[in-house]
Amino acid sequence: MRQIRSTVLDVREEKIFSFIRDDDGFFRKVEKTVYRNRDTNEVKQGEEAVLDERYKQTLDDDYDEEMKYQGIDGTDHALRLKIVVKED
């Protein structure tokens, strides 16, 4: 059975979020845009922006962002971050 392909490119925009740690120990969110061709699965890099909001790591249940990951031993972990409010 043959597959019918469209002549129109099927490219989707995807947003990827990660965090970087600054030298002062605080974290900032990185937003990256990539474009994926759904027919070929080819990915092209787009813009990358480091956002200004600063975060601190927390163990509390009161957090703004959570990033889950697997450790080298295969166990699940979570990095919880709380936005640091600027004092004027």
N, C-alpha and C positions, 0 to 999 in steps of 0.2 A: 504494500500500500504506500502510495506517495503522499508526501506532506505538501500542502500548498503554503507558500510563503508570500507575505505581503511585500509589495514594492516600497512601502513606506517604512522607514526605520522605526523600530520600537525601542526608543531610548528613554530610560527612566532616570530621574534625579533621585539620589539617595543621600541622606544626611548621616554622618557618623560623628559621634561625640566621644571624646576622651578627656582626660585630665593630665595636666603637667604640674610638677611641683617646682615652685620658685625657690631661689636661694634662701629666702627668709622662712621657708617651711610651709607657706600657704600654697593652695592649689588654685589653678585657673582652668576653666573649661575651654577645650579646643573643639571648634565646629569645622568639619571638613565636608565638602560636597564632592561627590563622584557621580559619574554618568555611566550607566550600564546599558549596553546593547542587549536586549533580551533575546535576540535571535542567536547571537554568537557568544554571549556572556562576557564580551570584552568590556573592560572597565577603563575609563579615562578619568584622570585626576582633574578636579576643579579647584575652587578656591579653598583656602584654609584660613580661619580667623581665630585668634586667641581672644576670648572675651575678657572684659575688664573686671567682672565680678570676682572677688576673692573668696575662697572657701577654706575652712579649717576642718581637720578630721575630728570625728566625734564617735563615741561609742553609745550615745544616747539614742532613744527611740525618736527624738525630735531632730530630724535631718531634712535637708532639702534635696539632695541627690544621693543616689546609691548606685555603685558600680559593682556588679557581681563578677567573680572570676574563679577559675580553678587553680589551685596551687600546684606546685611541681609534683606533689605526691597524689594529686587527683582529688583532694578534698575541696569542697566549695567554701569560698570566703566572700566577704562583702566589705567594700570601702564606703563608709558613710561620711558625707560631707555636709557642713552647715555653712550658709553664706555669712561672711563677716560683714557686719554693719559698720560703715564708716562713721567715725565720730568727728564732728566739725569743731 
